[in-house]
Amino acid sequence: MRHFFLPLALLAATVNAHDMVPAGQQAEAILFTHATVHTVSDGVKENTNVLIEKGRIKAIGEQLQAEHARVIDATGKHLYPGIIALDTQVGMVEISMVRPTVDISDVGLNNAELRAQSAFNPDSEIIPTLRRNGITHAQIVPQGELLAGQSALVNLDSWTVEDALVQTPMSLHLYWPELGSLPSKPDDKAKALEQHQKALDDIANLFAKAHDFVGQKAANPSLSHRRFEAMQPLFSGQARLFVHLNNSRAIGEALPLVRKYQLKAVIVGGYDAWRHADAIKEAGVAVVYPSVLSLPQHQDDNIDEAFVVPSRLAKAGIEFAIAYSGDWDARNLPFAAGYAAANGLGKEAALKAITLDAAKIAGVNDMGAIKEGFRANLVLASGDILDPVSARIQQVFIDGREIDLKTRADQLYQKYLKR
């Protein structure tokens, strides 16, 4: 994440760069006709037209007309909002086993000033594979020990990082130290508990010092500390803290910190979050759940436990989104949402969890739904977007721009057809 990694990242970007040309700004109005429109915000509308102009959704209705608009006949097809992938390292990793192409973390317990976008490669070969599955945007997240840095929301079709960025509130990411199964030997158990307590003390001291610095700087503006200054928006409510944790013990440890400093917080992981529904809702905390396709995390869990967590979050009234952590494997996000839908959540709620709810948690209020005034991030498919077998995605639009859906796999397929 530091600048001394950038030359290696740039070298990797040169070697591993796709040749799909980013689309230009939307030049003409586009009218989709006779589509099954999955608005997310207002149910499913059959045989409906959608007009987009200048990168925005202009109108939705059954009898829409627009002179000089490009008409796309969507009879028998489904129109969805673009999917938003939270908690990814897309564009920050190219080949996980090749160190110069991995730029996701830095050393140290407090890297609050580091920004994920400084390591984002918009030409990554991985990006087209996500677009092919209907994913138009990704939250790119740094990893590390304790406070790892700031994430960013990017669109997945751009020439540069600046073109890719979507304006969102500052988001910092804290990796909470979770205490797993304790050793059976008393000495080893005591050592594990001591190490865990030290990690908790490190977090408490970090936030206490940063909070004290904010007060001191208010009285003496000349004070300077780049890492504490980067944390300052947390204490004023202008930034959000994404806390990465899963188990009940960690949730019980983290919520007092959130309450003490009145932080705007999001839990990333949250496998046991539904067990703490009242405390989580009282603290105003949302959950990003990335583990639908994971194994059960507790010995006495049912085999399908990870699949049903989203439905339990929904029943508990917790604000949540579904994610799929990683880089290339983030393309499986629609499939994960489909599993959640089939295990108690339902299709409409599952689609909402990877579109509108994901946008809200990312801090954007005009994405994730097919609604007048929203950004024209759209996916046209002949089938169910939550089913990778039947989806058959045909066209993808980001801010009204039609995106090239070719991938490296397509190029290799065409190459070897000619052998």
C-alpha positions in Angstrom: 0.0 0.0 0.0 2.9 2.4 0.4 4.4 4.2 -2.5 7.5 2.1 -2.6 5.3 -0.8 -3.8 3.9 1.3 -6.7 6.7 0.7 -9.3 6.2 -3.0 -8.9 2.4 -2.6 -9.2 2.8 -0.5 -12.3 5.1 -3.1 -13.8 2.5 -5.8 -13.1 -0.2 -3.6 -14.6 1.9 -3.4 -17.8 2.4 -7.1 -18.0 -1.2 -8.1 -17.0 -3.4 -5.6 -18.8 -6.6 -6.4 -20.7 -7.1 -4.8 -24.1 -10.8 -4.0 -23.8 -11.2 -0.3 -24.5 -13.3 1.6 -21.9 -16.5 3.0 -23.3 -17.0 6.7 -23.9 -19.7 8.8 -22.2 -23.2 8.1 -23.2 -23.8 10.0 -26.4 -27.4 9.1 -27.3 -30.5 8.2 -25.3 -31.3 4.5 -25.0 -34.7 3.1 -24.7 -35.2 -0.5 -23.4 -38.6 -1.8 -24.5 -40.8 -4.6 -23.2 -38.4 -5.7 -20.5 -39.0 -7.5 -17.2 -37.6 -4.8 -15.0 -36.2 -5.7 -11.6 -36.4 -2.3 -10.1 -35.3 -3.5 -6.6 -36.8 -0.4 -5.1 -40.3 -0.9 -6.5 -40.8 -4.6 -7.2 -40.7 -6.3 -10.6 -42.4 -4.7 -13.5 -43.4 -6.8 -16.5 -43.4 -5.5 -20.1 -41.9 -2.2 -19.1 -39.8 0.4 -20.9 -36.8 2.2 -19.4 -35.3 5.3 -20.9 -31.7 6.4 -20.0 -30.1 9.7 -20.9 -26.7 11.3 -20.0 -25.8 8.4 -17.7 -29.0 8.6 -15.7 -32.4 6.7 -15.7 -34.8 9.3 -17.2 -38.1 7.4 -17.1 -39.8 4.1 -16.4 -43.2 3.1 -17.9 -45.2 0.9 -20.3 -45.7 3.4 -23.0 -42.5 5.4 -23.1 -41.2 6.9 -26.4 -38.2 8.9 -27.2 -37.3 10.4 -30.6 -33.8 9.7 -31.9 -33.1 7.2 -29.0 -31.4 3.9 -29.7 -34.0 1.2 -29.1 -33.1 -2.1 -27.5 -35.8 -4.7 -27.8 -35.8 -6.5 -24.4 -38.8 -8.7 -25.1 -38.5 -11.8 -23.0 -35.4 -10.5 -21.2 -34.7 -9.2 -17.7 -33.2 -5.8 -16.8 -31.4 -5.6 -13.5 -29.4 -2.9 -11.7 -25.7 -3.4 -11.8 -24.3 -5.5 -9.0 -22.0 -3.9 -6.4 -19.2 -6.1 -4.9 -18.2 -5.1 -1.4 -15.0 -6.2 0.4 -12.9 -7.1 -2.6 -9.2 -6.7 -3.6 -10.2 -6.4 -7.3 -7.5 -4.5 -9.2 -5.1 -4.8 -6.3 -4.2 -8.5 -7.0 -3.3 -10.0 -10.4 -1.6 -13.3 -9.7 -1.8 -14.2 -6.0 1.4 -16.3 -6.0 3.4 -13.5 -7.7 4.3 -10.9 -5.1 4.9 -7.9 -7.4 1.2 -8.2 -8.5 -0.2 -8.2 -4.9 -0.5 -4.8 -3.3 -3.1 -5.2 -0.6 -1.4 -4.4 2.7 1.4 -2.7 4.6 3.2 -3.3 7.9 2.2 -1.6 11.1 -0.9 -1.4 13.4 -2.1 2.0 12.1 -2.1 2.7 8.4 -5.2 5.0 8.5 -3.7 7.4 5.9 -3.2 4.7 3.2 -5.7 4.6 0.4 -6.6 1.5 -1.6 -7.0 3.4 -4.8 -3.3 4.1 -4.9 -2.8 0.4 -5.7 -5.8 0.0 -8.1 -5.1 -1.2 -11.6 -8.0 -0.4 -13.9 -6.5 -2.6 -16.6 -6.5 -5.8 -14.5 -7.3 -9.0 -16.4 -9.6 -9.9 -13.6 -12.0 -7.0 -14.0 -13.7 -8.2 -17.3 -14.6 -11.5 -15.6 -16.6 -9.6 -13.0 -18.3 -7.4 -15.5 -19.3 -10.6 -17.4 -21.2 -11.7 -14.3 -23.1 -8.4 -14.0 -20.9 -6.7 -11.5 -20.4 -3.0 -12.4 -18.8 -1.6 -9.2 -16.4 -2.9 -6.5 -15.4 -1.7 -3.1 -11.6 -2.2 -3.0 -10.4 -2.8 0.5 -6.9 -2.9 2.1 -6.0 -5.7 4.4 -3.6 -5.7 7.3 -3.2 -5.9 11.0 -5.6 -3.7 13.0 -6.2 -0.4 11.2 -5.3 -1.2 7.6 -6.3 1.9 5.7 -9.1 3.4 3.5 -11.2 1.6 0.9 -12.7 3.1 -2.2 -15.7 2.4 -4.5 -14.7 2.1 -8.2 -16.6 1.4 -11.4 -15.2 -1.5 -13.5 -14.7 0.3 -16.8 -12.2 3.2 -16.8 -9.0 4.4 -18.3 -7.6 5.7 -15.0 -8.1 5.4 -11.2 -9.5 8.9 -11.2 -12.1 7.9 -13.8 -13.0 4.8 -11.8 -13.6 6.5 -8.4 -17.1 7.0 -7.1 -17.5 9.6 -4.5 -18.3 8.1 -1.1 -17.7 9.0 2.6 -14.3 8.0 3.9 -14.2 4.4 5.0 -11.5 3.0 7.3 -11.0 -0.7 7.9 -10.2 -2.3 11.2 -9.3 -6.0 11.4 -10.4 -7.1 14.9 -8.2 -9.8 16.6 -10.5 -12.8 17.1 -9.8 -15.4 19.7 -10.3 -18.9 18.3 -10.3 -22.2 20.1 -8.1 -22.1 23.2 -5.3 -24.6 23.7 -5.9 -27.3 26.2 -2.6 -26.9 28.1 -3.0 -24.2 30.9 0.3 -22.4 30.0 -0.6 -22.3 26.3 -4.1 -21.1 27.1 -2.8 -18.4 29.4 -0.4 -17.2 26.7 -3.1 -17.1 24.1 -5.4 -15.0 26.3 -2.5 -12.7 27.2 -1.7 -12.1 23.5 -5.4 -11.5 22.7 -5.7 -9.0 25.6 -2.6 -7.2 24.3 -4.2 -6.9 20.9 -7.4 -5.4 22.4 -5.2 -3.0 24.5 -3.5 -1.9 21.3 -6.9 -1.0 19.7 -8.0 0.8 22.8 -4.8 2.8 23.1 -4.8 3.6 19.3 -8.3 5.1 19.5 -7.7 6.9 22.8 -4.6 8.6 21.5 -6.3 9.5 18.2 -9.3 10.9 20.0 -7.0 12.9 22.4 -5.1 14.2 19.3 -8.3 15.5 17.8 -9.0 17.5 20.9 -5.5 18.9 21.1 -5.5 19.8 17.5 -8.7 21.8 17.9 -6.8 23.9 20.5 -3.5 24.0 18.6 -4.1 23.7 14.8 -0.4 23.5 14.1 -0.1 20.0 15.6 0.5 17.3 13.0 0.2 13.6 13.0 -0.8 12.1 9.6 -2.2 8.9 10.9 -4.3 10.4 13.7 -5.4 13.2 11.3 -6.7 10.5 8.9 -8.7 9.0 11.8 -10.2 12.4 12.8 -13.3 12.1 10.5 -14.3 9.0 12.5 -14.9 11.0 15.6 -16.9 13.7 13.9 -19.2 11.2 12.1 -17.8 12.1 8.6 -16.2 8.7 8.1 -17.3 5.1 8.8 -15.3 2.3 10.4 -15.6 -1.1 8.8 -14.8 -3.7 11.5 -13.8 -7.1 10.2 -14.9 -9.8 12.6 -17.2 -12.9 12.8 -17.7 -14.5 16.2 -19.9 -13.5 19.1 -17.0 -12.8 21.4 -15.4 -10.3 19.0 -18.8 -8.6 18.4 -19.1 -8.2 22.2 -15.6 -6.7 22.3 -16.1 -4.3 19.4 -19.5 -2.8 20.1 -18.3 -1.0 23.3 -15.7 0.8 21.2 -18.4 1.8 18.7 -20.6 3.2 21.5 -17.8 4.9 23.4 -16.8 7.1 20.4 -20.2 7.1 18.8 -18.7 5.7 15.6 -20.6 5.1 12.4 -19.7 1.4 12.0 -20.2 -1.6 9.7 -19.4 -5.1 10.6 -17.7 -7.1 7.8 -18.1 -10.8 8.4 -20.8 -11.0 11.0 -21.3 -14.8 11.0 -22.7 -14.5 14.5 -24.2 -11.0 14.1 -27.8 -12.2 14.2 -27.2 -13.4 17.7 -26.6 -9.8 18.8 -29.4 -8.2 16.8 -30.6 -5.8 19.5 -27.2 -4.5 20.4 -26.2 -4.1 16.7 -29.4 -2.2 15.9 -29.1 -0.1 18.9 -25.6 0.9 17.9 -26.8 1.7 14.3 -24.4 -0.9 12.9 -24.9 -2.5 9.4 -23.4 -5.9 8.4 -21.6 -6.9 5.2 -21.8 -10.7 5.1 -19.2 -12.3 2.7 -19.4 -16.0 3.8 -22.5 -17.5 2.1 -20.5 -20.2 0.4 -18.2 -20.9 3.3 -18.1 -23.8 5.7 -19.8 -23.6 9.1 -17.6 -21.8 11.6 -18.7 -23.6 14.8 -18.4 -27.3 15.5 -22.1 -27.7 16.4 -23.4 -25.7 13.4 -25.7 -27.3 10.8 -23.9 -28.0 7.5 -26.0 -25.2 5.8 -25.4 -22.7 8.5 -23.4 -20.2 6.4 -26.2 -20.3 3.7 -29.0 -19.2 6.1 -27.2 -16.4 7.9 -28.6 -13.7 5.5 -32.2 -14.8 6.1 -31.5 -14.6 9.9 -30.1 -11.1 9.5 -33.2 -10.1 7.6 -35.6 -11.6 10.1 -33.7 -9.9 12.9 -34.1 -6.5 11.2 -30.4 -5.9 10.7 -29.3 -3.7 7.8 -27.0 -5.9 5.7 -25.5 -6.6 2.3 -24.1 -9.8 0.8 -20.4 -9.7 -0.4 -17.9 -12.2 -1.7 -14.4 -11.3 -0.4 -11.4 -11.7 -2.6 -10.2 -10.7 -6.1 -11.0 -12.9 -9.1 -13.4 -15.0 -7.0 -15.5 -11.9 -6.3 -17.2 -12.7 -9.6 -19.1 -15.5 -7.7 -21.1 -12.8 -5.8 -24.4 -13.3 -7.8 -24.1 -17.1 -7.2 -23.6 -16.6 -3.5 -26.7 -14.3 -3.4 -28.6 -17.0 -5.2 -27.7 -19.6 -2.5 -28.9 -17.1 0.1 -32.2 -16.7 -1.8 -32.7 -20.4 -1.9 -32.0 -20.8 1.8 -34.7 -18.6 3.2 -33.9 -15.1 2.0 -35.9 -15.0 -1.2 -34.9 -13.7 -4.7 -35.9 -10.1 -4.3 -34.2 -9.6 -1.0 -31.1 -11.4 -2.2 -30.9 -9.1 -5.3 -31.4 -6.1 -3.0 -28.6 -7.3 -0.8 -26.0 -7.1 -3.7 -27.4 -3.9 -5.3 -29.4 -1.2 -3.4 -28.4 -2.3 0.1 -24.7 -2.7 -0.9 -24.9 0.8 -2.4 -26.3 2.3 0.8 -23.6 0.6 2.9 -20.9 1.9 0.5 -22.3 5.4 1.1 -24.0 6.0 -2.3 -27.7 7.0 -2.5 -28.2 7.0 -6.3 -27.1 3.4 -7.3 -28.4 -0.1 -6.9 -31.9 0.3 -8.2 -33.7 1.0 -11.5 -35.3 4.3 -10.4 -35.8 7.7 -12.0 -32.7 9.9 -11.3 -30.5 7.0 -10.4 -27.3 6.2 -12.3 -27.9 4.1 -15.3 -25.9 1.0 -14.2 -27.9 -1.8 -15.9 -27.5 -5.4 -16.8 -29.6 -7.0 -19.5 -29.9 -10.8 -19.3 -32.1 -13.5 -20.8 -32.4 -15.3 -17.5 -32.0 -15.1 -13.7 -28.9 -13.1 -12.8 -28.6 -15.1 -9.5 -28.1 -18.3 -11.5 -24.8 -18.5 -13.3 -26.0 -21.3 -15.6 -29.2 -19.6 -16.8 -28.3 -15.9 -16.5 -26.8 -15.4 -20.0 -25.9 -11.8 -19.5 -26.0 -10.0 -22.8 -25.3 -6.3 -22.2 -23.9 -4.2 -19.3 -24.1 -0.5 -18.9 -22.2 1.7 -16.5 -23.5 5.3 -16.2 -25.2 4.7 -19.5 -22.1 3.5 -21.3 -22.3 0.0 -22.9 -19.4 -2.0 -21.7 -17.3 -4.5 -23.7 -18.0 -8.0 -22.2 -15.1 -9.8 -23.8 -12.7 -11.6 -21.4 -9.3 -13.2 -21.7 -11.1 -16.6 -21.8 -13.1 -15.4 -24.9 -9.9 -14.2 -26.6 -8.1 -17.6 -26.0 -11.2 -19.5 -27.2 -11.2 -17.5 -30.5 -7.4 -18.0 -30.8 -7.5 -21.8 -30.5 -10.5 -22.1 -32.8 -8.1 -21.1 -35.5 -5.5 -23.7 -34.6 
